[in-house]
Amino acid sequence: MSPKYQPTNARVQAVIDALKREHPGSAIETLSYDFDSYDLILEHDRAVYIIGIKLSRATMQTVFKLVLYGKMVAQRYAGQKVHMKIYAPSIAADAKAAFFKAGGSFQRLAPGRRGASDPVKITSPGSWKVACYFLKNEATVNQASVSTGVSYPWTRSVVKKLEDLGALENRGRRVAAADLDALFRAVAWERPVNSLKGLGFRSAFDDEGEALRELYANIEGIVPKSACTLFTAADLYLEGRASGGCIQLYADENAARVVRSLMGEGNGVSFQIYNPDREMEAGTIDDIRVVSMEQAILDLAGLGSAGADAARVLVKKYRSAG
């Protein structure tokens, strides 16, 4: 398997390791790689297995893609039995029925285990502080630990993980950023931000700036723990205004309903609200609440290839901010 596509998500790797144990000596070939899915071919004896591993809920789109791969592989391996299997935390009822009808099978993806034996999670709040420190600085591990307030052993573990991925490189006693793409791929595997999607709706406002000004003129004290993220945050940091026709922000389920009530529903600017999975560090730009630049980079990287370009531009801004 090419190192470029070697998964960094522990649950994905656990499935691949189990398949290797179940089919010793098998050949594995990557079919596709995305922020929350990993599709591969496994050849063993006279059988060929099309395996889809999805970190979020499997949908009809997941099924269509794997069945299409199955048809392609059947042509390539004429005369060999082709099996299809999806691993995911859950699967939509219609997708499950369609997949079974096509001859596939489903296995629930076990939740990740927590504990000392787990690999370092670079997207955890402490680890991400370390990663962001090295986006700006070439420094020793001790300097990173002192500056971020993260313990030295944990900082050292994060640095080693990022070095193994190629995201950081060792320059004697000092460490420096090496490959943003490697860092972003690891983030997309560990924390696919689309898995945090919550309420989405079209508002009664035709202009993003007007919608945000109205939202934050009325929201203080009602939904205090909301903040713009992803492309909306990037727009605010880079251009000082939101654009693109969709406002993306964090708010919990109850707060999201309040946002919808305040914004009204119509054919105007879209809202996509995400469920927060950590304490937000947020500030304001022209009285509009926005996540920290560090979290905006994390969230954009969590979109995979769709957010990588914007994340790179924001990293450049982050570095120049001092």
C-alpha positions, 0 to 999 in steps of 0.5 A: 500500500502506497505510504501516501494513502496509509491511513492515520485513523486508528479505526481504519487501520484496525479494520485493515489489520483485521483483514490482513489477519483474516486473509494472510498473504493478501494483496491490498490496493487502494481504490479511493481516499477521502476525508471520511472514507477509504475504499480498497481491493483485497485479493486472496486466493481466487476471491476479490473483496471490495471493502469500503470503510466509512467513519461516518454514517453510510448513505446511498452515495456510499453504496452507489460508489462501492457497487460501481467499483464492484462492477469495474473490478468484476470486469478486471478480475473475470472469473473470480468471485467478487465480494462487497462489504461496508464498514461504518458506524451506521448505515441508512435503511434505504442504503442497507437494503440497496446494498444487500440487494446488490449482494453486499454485506455490512459490518458495524465499525466499532467505536474508537477505544480511549486509553493509554494504548491509543495512538496520539490524536493530533486533532485533540485540543492539546495536540493541535496547540503543539501542531499550530506552534510549529506552523509558526516556529522552528523550535525545540520540543521543550520550547513548544511545551513551555509556550503551549502549556502542554506537558513535555511527554505529550508534546514529544509524542505529538512531535514524533507522530507528526514527524512519522507522518512527514508533517514535521522534520527534525533539524538537529535539536529543533523541529520545523514544519515540513509538509502541510498536505501531510498534516491536513490529510491526518486531520481529515482522517482523525476529525472529518468535520462533516460528521459534525453537521447539524441543522441546515436551512435557507434564511430570509436574508439575501446578504451574508453581511446583513444576516451576520450583523442581524444575528450577532446584534440579537444573539448576545446572551441568547446563544453566546457559544456560537461562532462562524467557522470554515469558509465563513471564518476564512472570509472574515479573517482574509477579506473582512466580510463573508461571501459565497452564499452560505454561512457556516457556524458552530452552535449546539442543537438548541442554539441552532433552533434559536438561530433559525428562528432569528434568521427566518426561513426563505430563499436567501443565504444558506446556513450550515450549523455544526455541533461543537465537539470542543470548547471554542476559542472565539473572538470578534471581527466587526462584532461578528463572532468567529472561531480562532484562526487555529480552529478555522485551520483545523476545521478547513483541513477536516474537509479534506481536499475541499478545504485544503486550499483555503486552509493553506491560505489561512496558514500563510495569514496565521504565520504572518500574524506573528 
